[in-house]
Amino acid sequence: MVVKKTTRTKTRSSGGGSTSVVVDFSDVEERKGGKHFKPGDYAVKVVKATNTTSGNKKTPQIVFEMQFLDGKYKGNKVFHNCNLLPQSLWVLRNMLEAIGIAIPKKQVKLDLAGCVGKKLAITIEDDEYEGKVRSRVVDTFKLSELDADDDEELEEDDDEEEDEDEEEDEDDDEEEDDDEEIEDVDLDEV
């Protein structure tokens, strides 16, 4: 961002300084994290991973910028902050495993550029911050698990139908068994 101070013109300003400034916002991104997304599970792709520090606490963190792959939010971006404090590293581990990076139980050097372009699934929930509702990534998991969840729901519906069909078949079998028992009995012997 380039800031240019304009030359002072004859104005009646009590502050003694310039009353205008020219600011070039052409390369400045829109407000980060400002959009609200409906809570749920989504397919995303990592478009940027940055090693930085948090605003207020100045704690080290990695910020993952992700883009929705489909649906009504396709192309929109969502951010996931992974704090690097020891008690919070499980969040980063989950994120890395979700994009297919195996994490050994030892100190490692992460190549953040290797995360870019990787696809995963996320869960978004509403979070209130300073009186405003915002979207927050609360879970990350493999993209294949997102598809599997959809398949499981379909399978559960199919299983319920199969269970009903099996119950009907069992009832029919029991009736046939009862009929067979009756048919097997020789009335002349009774």
C-alpha positions in Angstrom: 0.0 0.0 0.0 1.4 3.4 -1.0 0.5 6.4 1.0 1.1 9.8 -0.6 0.9 13.0 1.4 -0.6 15.8 -0.6 0.9 19.1 -0.7 -0.6 21.5 1.8 -2.9 24.0 0.3 -4.2 27.1 1.9 -6.8 25.8 4.3 -8.0 26.9 7.7 -7.1 23.9 9.7 -6.6 24.2 13.5 -4.4 21.1 13.6 -1.5 22.6 11.6 -1.1 19.5 9.4 -2.4 18.5 6.0 -6.1 18.0 5.7 -6.0 15.2 3.1 -4.1 12.1 2.2 -4.1 10.1 -1.0 -4.2 6.3 -0.2 -4.0 3.6 -2.9 -6.3 0.6 -1.9 -6.1 -1.1 -5.2 -4.0 -4.0 -3.9 -5.6 -4.3 -0.4 -7.8 -7.4 0.2 -11.3 -7.0 1.5 -12.0 -7.6 5.2 -10.8 -11.0 6.3 -13.1 -13.3 8.0 -16.0 -10.9 7.7 -18.4 -13.1 5.8 -20.9 -15.3 7.5 -21.4 -18.9 6.3 -24.2 -21.3 7.2 -23.0 -23.8 9.8 -22.1 -27.2 8.3 -19.5 -29.3 6.5 -17.8 -28.0 3.4 -15.2 -29.0 0.8 -12.3 -26.5 0.6 -8.9 -26.0 -0.8 -5.9 -24.3 0.9 -4.9 -21.3 -1.1 -2.4 -19.8 1.3 -0.6 -20.7 4.6 1.2 -18.0 6.5 3.4 -18.2 9.6 2.5 -15.2 11.7 1.5 -14.0 15.2 -1.9 -13.4 16.6 -3.1 -9.8 16.8 -3.6 -9.2 20.5 -1.6 -11.9 22.3 1.3 -12.0 19.9 1.4 -15.8 20.0 2.8 -17.7 17.1 0.3 -19.2 14.7 -0.3 -20.5 11.2 -3.2 -19.0 9.3 -4.7 -21.2 6.6 -6.7 -19.3 3.9 -9.1 -21.7 2.3 -11.5 -21.4 -0.6 -14.9 -23.2 -0.9 -14.9 -25.7 -3.8 -18.6 -25.9 -4.5 -22.1 -24.9 -3.5 -23.4 -21.4 -3.0 -20.1 -20.3 -1.3 -17.9 -21.5 -4.2 -14.9 -19.2 -4.5 -15.4 -17.5 -1.1 -12.6 -17.7 1.4 -12.6 -18.8 5.0 -9.6 -18.6 7.4 -8.4 -21.2 10.0 -5.9 -20.1 12.7 -3.8 -22.8 14.2 -2.1 -21.5 17.4 1.5 -22.9 17.9 1.3 -23.1 21.7 2.0 -26.6 22.9 -1.5 -27.1 24.3 -3.1 -26.1 21.0 -0.9 -28.1 18.5 -3.6 -30.8 18.2 -5.5 -28.3 16.0 -2.6 -28.0 13.6 -2.0 -31.8 13.7 -5.7 -32.3 12.7 -5.4 -29.8 9.9 -2.2 -31.3 8.5 -3.6 -34.9 8.7 -6.8 -33.7 6.9 -4.7 -32.6 3.9 -2.8 -35.8 3.9 0.4 -34.9 5.7 1.6 -37.6 8.1 2.8 -36.1 11.4 5.4 -38.1 13.4 5.7 -37.8 17.2 8.8 -35.6 17.0 9.9 -32.1 16.2 9.4 -31.4 12.5 10.0 -28.6 10.0 6.9 -27.8 8.1 7.0 -26.5 4.5 3.9 -24.4 4.4 4.1 -24.0 0.6 3.4 -27.8 0.4 0.0 -27.2 2.0 -1.2 -24.9 -0.8 -3.5 -26.6 -3.3 -4.4 -29.4 -0.9 -8.1 -30.2 -0.5 -9.9 -31.1 2.8 -13.3 -30.8 4.5 -14.1 -28.4 7.3 -16.9 -27.9 9.8 -18.1 -24.4 10.3 -20.1 -23.2 13.3 -21.3 -19.8 14.5 -19.2 -18.0 17.0 -20.0 -14.7 18.7 -17.2 -12.2 19.1 -17.6 -8.7 20.4 -21.4 -8.9 19.9 -21.2 -10.1 16.3 -21.9 -13.5 14.9 -19.1 -14.8 12.7 -18.2 -18.1 11.1 -15.4 -20.2 12.7 -13.8 -23.4 11.5 -14.2 -25.9 14.4 -13.0 -29.1 12.7 -10.9 -30.3 9.8 -11.0 -33.7 8.2 -10.2 -35.6 5.0 -12.3 -34.7 2.0 -13.0 -38.4 1.5 -14.7 -38.5 4.9 -17.1 -35.8 3.8 -18.2 -37.9 0.8 -18.3 -40.9 3.1 -20.7 -39.1 5.5 -23.1 -38.5 2.6 -22.8 -42.1 1.5 -23.4 -43.3 5.1 -26.6 -41.3 5.3 -27.7 -42.9 2.1 -26.7 -46.3 3.4 -28.5 -45.8 6.6 -31.7 -44.9 4.7 -31.1 -48.1 2.6 -30.4 -50.1 5.7 -33.7 -48.9 7.3 -35.6 -50.0 4.2 -33.8 -53.3 4.1 -34.6 -53.8 7.8 -38.2 -53.2 7.1 -38.1 -55.6 4.1 -36.3 -58.2 6.2 -38.9 -57.9 9.0 -41.7 -58.4 6.4 -39.8 -61.4 5.0 -39.3 -62.9 8.5 -43.1 -62.5 9.1 -43.8 -64.3 5.9 -41.2 -67.0 6.7 -42.8 -67.5 10.1 -46.2 -67.8 8.5 -44.8 -70.3 6.0 -43.1 -72.2 8.9 -46.4 -72.4 10.7 -48.0 -73.5 7.4 -45.3 -76.1 6.9 -45.8 -77.4 10.5 -49.5 -77.8 9.8 -48.9 -79.4 6.4 -46.4 -81.8 7.9 -48.8 -83.2 10.4 -50.6 -86.3 9.2 -54.2 -86.1 10.3 -54.8 -89.8 10.0 -52.2 -90.4 12.7 -53.7 -88.0 15.2 
